[in-house]
């Protein structure tokens, strides 16, 4: 009996009539030539919202898959809609389907430009200058919108929504060693052929006011770094007494350093202390926000590194508060500038030293007091003698 029931169950579950008939396919695609038909090379619109209403009047909103498609949950009559005001819809926005496929064409805005090497350093693109191929341009914080420049350096970002946008030009420091050219985004009257910032490679936020419009002239210029180099300044120490450094002293050690040249660069330097000096606190450049630099203490080393580029004409300072823990013979405190984006190796000018030693916390080893202490002692003795003389005279009187 059980075998018979099992056989009946298998027949019922396997019969085609036990499954709901598959629904129609809905597709939303980027109609880049605005002809209302999906042509080769026109991708699907991922995560697009589609409104549905079935025969019973039940409504829902769904989203398309990565390829821009959505399969209706079952066969039957459906009302399917798609419309977004930040794009142009090139097909009817509402379609009645009784099993047939549904397609919605959408056109976004385009932003186009050229990537080039500014070989004459005039901040302007000219016919004789090299165009850069394979360079990535993208929308900030939007991985769905990115492209690479063609052989002639041109690019177009497609399918952009109306409203605020910001573009990112790839950092080529570790690609071919070039840098973004100077662009003063805070001054609209400043004339530069590039719309990408020299420090970040980003444009200012710009507004696409007309859905589906084409915007040109978003060129990105690069230049060869020149005169790049690094140097470390003199190490200075606060709170050194006349008789030298002793156990228990607290010292403030400072070092200036810089990376120079014609393009902004990151900066990094290390202070290294001899055994006997304990790093209590460490600081980066006080002229930079704490968020803009990283300060790391690793045993006897303090390393400061900017998280982004800084201008070449700015000098940085690092400092550390150290405590003398035990006596030690004369050794060097070292300040060393580290390699950067455009200075892969550093020369002898990038390191400075300061010789220091520490004695025990007792009296000075020579046993002799300094001149000012002797003078004070003599003065105190003289005052004491004068007080005694006056006191005796008063008693005699």
Secondary structure as UniProt FT lines:
FT   HELIX           2..14
FT   HELIX           16..18
FT   STRAND          25..30
FT   TURN            32..33
FT   TURN            40..41
FT   TURN            46..47
FT   STRAND          49..53
FT   TURN            55..56
FT   STRAND          59..63
FT   TURN            66..67
FT   STRAND          69..71
FT   STRAND          78..81
FT   TURN            85..86
FT   STRAND          88..89
FT   STRAND          94..97
FT   STRAND          102..107
FT   STRAND          109..117
FT   TURN            119..120
FT   TURN            127..128
FT   STRAND          136..139
FT   TURN            140..141
FT   STRAND          142..148
FT   TURN            151..152
FT   STRAND          154..160
FT   STRAND          163..165
FT   STRAND          167..169
FT   TURN            173..176
FT   STRAND          178..180
FT   TURN            185..186
FT   TURN            188..189
FT   TURN            198..200
FT   STRAND          206..208
FT   TURN            211..212
FT   STRAND          214..215
FT   STRAND          220..224
FT   STRAND          229..238
FT   TURN            242..243
FT   STRAND          244..246
FT   TURN            247..248
FT   STRAND          250..260
FT   STRAND          268..272
FT   TURN            275..276
FT   STRAND          277..283
FT   TURN            286..287
FT   HELIX           290..292
FT   STRAND          293..298
FT   TURN            299..300
FT   STRAND          301..306
FT   TURN            312..313
FT   STRAND          316..324
FT   STRAND          328..337
FT   HELIX           348..350
FT   STRAND          351..359
FT   TURN            365..366
FT   HELIX           371..396
//
